[in-house]
C-alpha cells in the first residue's frame, strides 16, 4: 500500500467524520477506496478496540486526525495482512506527524503499537 493511497484515505475519513457520513460519496482511487470502505464498514469494532488500549481516551474525544489515522492503521493491521505490521505503524506515525499536532506522532505510535501486538502476534 502506498503512502499516497493512505493519504487520500485519511483525507476521505477525516471528511466523512466531520460530516457524519456512513460512506464517502466521491470517487477515490481503488486502493484508497478499499481502505475507506473497510474502515467505515468496521467502524464500531475498530473504535472499541482502539478504546480498549488507549489509556484514558475515548475515541470520540480524540483529535479527528489522530482518530482517523488510528482507525486506518487498525483496519490495515486486521485486514491488509500482506502489509507488515511495522510498515503499518511507521506509515501511520508518518501521517500523524504530517497532519496531526505536535504530540500526534507519539500518541499514534503508542496506541497502534499496542494494537499491533494484540492483532498480529
C-alpha positions in Angstrom: 0.0 0.0 0.0 1.5 3.4 -0.9 1.7 6.4 1.3 -0.4 8.3 -1.4 -3.3 5.8 -1.0 -3.1 6.2 2.8 -3.1 10.0 2.5 -6.2 10.0 0.2 -7.9 7.5 2.5 -7.0 9.7 5.6 -8.5 12.8 3.9 -11.7 11.0 3.0 -12.0 9.5 6.5 -11.4 12.9 8.0 -14.1 14.5 5.8 -16.6 11.6 6.5 -16.0 12.0 10.2 -16.6 15.8 10.1 -19.8 15.4 8.1 -21.1 12.3 10.0 -21.2 10.3 6.8 -21.5 6.5 6.8 -19.9 6.3 3.4 -17.8 8.5 1.2 -19.7 9.7 -1.9 -16.8 10.8 -4.1 -14.7 8.6 -6.4 -11.4 7.6 -4.9 -8.5 5.6 -6.4 -9.2 1.9 -5.8 -6.7 1.3 -3.0 -7.8 4.3 -1.1 -11.5 3.4 -1.7 -10.9 -0.1 -0.3 -9.3 1.4 2.9 -12.1 3.9 3.4 -14.9 1.4 2.8 -13.2 -1.1 5.1 -12.8 1.4 7.9 -16.4 2.7 7.6 -17.8 -0.9 7.4 -16.0 -1.9 10.6 -16.1 1.4 12.5 -17.8 0.2 15.7 -15.4 -2.7 16.1 -12.3 -0.6 15.3 -13.3 2.1 17.8 -14.0 -0.5 20.5 -10.5 -2.0 20.0 -8.8 1.4 20.0 -10.6 2.4 23.2 -9.5 -0.8 24.8 -5.8 0.1 24.6 -5.9 4.0 24.5 -5.5 4.7 28.2 -7.7 7.5 29.5 -9.0 8.2 26.0 -12.4 7.7 24.4 -12.3 7.6 20.6 -14.9 10.4 20.2 -12.7 12.7 22.3 -9.6 12.1 20.3 -8.4 14.7 17.8 -10.1 14.0 14.5 -6.9 13.4 12.6 -5.5 11.0 15.2 -8.8 9.1 15.3 -8.8 8.7 11.6 -5.2 7.6 11.5 -5.8 5.0 14.3 -8.9 3.6 12.5 -7.0 3.4 9.3 -4.0 1.7 10.9 -6.0 -0.8 12.8 -8.0 -1.6 9.7 -4.8 -2.3 7.9 -3.5 -4.4 10.7 -6.7 -6.5 10.8 -7.5 -6.9 7.1 -4.5 -5.9 4.9 -2.4 -8.9 6.0 0.2 -8.6 3.2 1.4 -5.3 4.7 3.9 -5.9 7.5 2.8 -4.5 10.9 6.0 -2.4 11.2 5.1 -0.7 7.9 1.6 0.0 9.0 2.7 1.5 12.3 5.5 3.6 10.7 3.3 4.9 7.9 0.6 5.8 10.5 3.2 7.7 12.6 4.4 9.5 9.5 0.9 10.6 8.6 0.3 11.7 12.2 3.5 13.8 12.2 2.5 15.3 8.8 -1.2 16.1 9.5 -1.6 16.0 13.3 -0.5 18.0 16.3 3.0 18.1 17.8 2.1 15.1 20.0 0.2 13.1 17.4 3.1 11.0 16.2 4.0 9.6 19.7 0.3 9.1 20.6 -0.5 7.2 17.4 2.8 5.2 17.8 1.9 4.2 21.3 -1.7 3.2 20.6 -1.1 1.5 17.3 2.0 -0.5 18.6 -0.3 -1.9 21.4 -2.9 -2.8 18.8 -0.3 -4.4 16.5 0.8 -6.7 19.4 -2.9 -7.7 20.0 -3.9 -8.1 16.4 -0.7 -9.7 14.9 1.3 -11.9 17.2 
